[in-house]
């Protein structure tokens, strides 16, 4: 089986490092904590001022950015591979990061 890799070695190295991070227990723990924080902070009922509302919006934006980090990078990587091959990418790899060493 031949593994597809990006022709740009530096970009491939970047994605390999990112995907390796997704496979760590630290990343899994961070994702669990983000999920807990979203559950706690995903309400505006307890906010009294407009400033608190905007602050909460910023908090939620950052938590959602972290929550979608892996799927966004996987989709971008798939798109780059597809462009390199002259085709279109699948929507996602299914949220499972795998680092595949080039042969």
C-alpha positions in Angstrom: 0.0 0.0 0.0 1.4 3.4 -1.0 0.7 6.2 1.4 -0.1 9.6 -0.1 2.0 12.5 1.2 2.3 16.1 0.2 5.0 17.0 -2.2 6.0 20.0 -0.1 8.2 18.4 2.6 7.9 21.2 5.1 4.1 21.3 4.9 4.0 17.5 5.2 6.3 17.7 8.3 3.9 20.3 9.7 0.9 18.1 9.2 2.7 15.0 10.6 3.5 16.9 13.8 -0.1 18.2 14.1 -1.5 14.7 13.5 0.9 13.2 16.0 -0.3 15.7 18.6 -3.9 14.5 18.0 -2.8 11.0 19.0 -1.6 12.0 22.5 -3.4 11.5 25.7 -2.9 15.2 26.4 -4.9 16.1 23.3 -7.7 13.7 24.3 -7.7 15.2 27.8 -7.9 18.8 26.4 -10.8 17.8 24.2 -12.7 16.4 27.2 -12.0 19.5 29.2 -13.2 21.7 26.3 -16.4 19.7 26.1 -17.0 20.2 29.8 -16.3 23.9 29.5 -18.7 24.2 26.6 -21.4 22.5 28.6 -20.9 24.9 31.5 -20.5 28.1 29.5 -22.9 27.5 26.7 -25.6 29.8 28.2 -26.2 33.5 28.5 -28.8 33.2 31.2 -26.5 34.3 34.0 -25.0 37.3 32.1 -26.0 40.8 33.3 -24.1 43.1 31.0 -23.3 43.5 27.4 -19.6 43.3 28.2 -20.2 39.9 29.8 -22.1 38.8 26.7 -19.2 39.7 24.4 -16.7 38.1 26.8 -18.8 34.9 26.7 -18.9 35.0 23.0 -15.1 35.2 22.9 -14.8 32.2 25.3 -17.2 30.2 23.2 -15.3 31.1 20.0 -12.1 29.9 21.4 -13.6 26.7 22.8 -15.2 25.9 19.4 -11.9 26.6 17.6 -10.2 24.0 19.9 -13.0 21.6 19.4 -12.9 21.7 15.6 -9.1 22.0 15.3 -8.6 18.4 14.4 -11.4 18.1 11.9 -10.4 21.4 10.3 -6.8 20.3 9.8 -7.8 16.9 8.5 -10.1 18.5 6.0 -7.4 20.9 4.9 -4.9 18.1 4.5 -7.3 16.0 2.5 -8.0 19.0 0.3 -4.3 19.6 -0.3 -3.8 15.9 -1.2 -6.7 16.0 -3.6 -5.5 19.2 -5.2 -2.1 17.7 -5.6 -3.7 14.7 -7.3 -6.0 16.9 -9.4 -9.2 15.8 -7.8 -11.6 16.7 -5.0 -11.2 15.8 -1.3 -13.6 13.8 0.8 -15.3 15.9 3.5 -13.4 14.4 6.4 -11.2 11.5 7.5 -13.8 10.7 10.2 -12.0 12.5 13.0 -9.3 9.9 13.5 -5.8 11.3 13.2 -3.2 8.9 11.9 0.4 9.7 11.3 1.7 7.6 8.4 5.4 7.6 7.8 6.4 7.9 4.2 8.1 4.8 2.8 
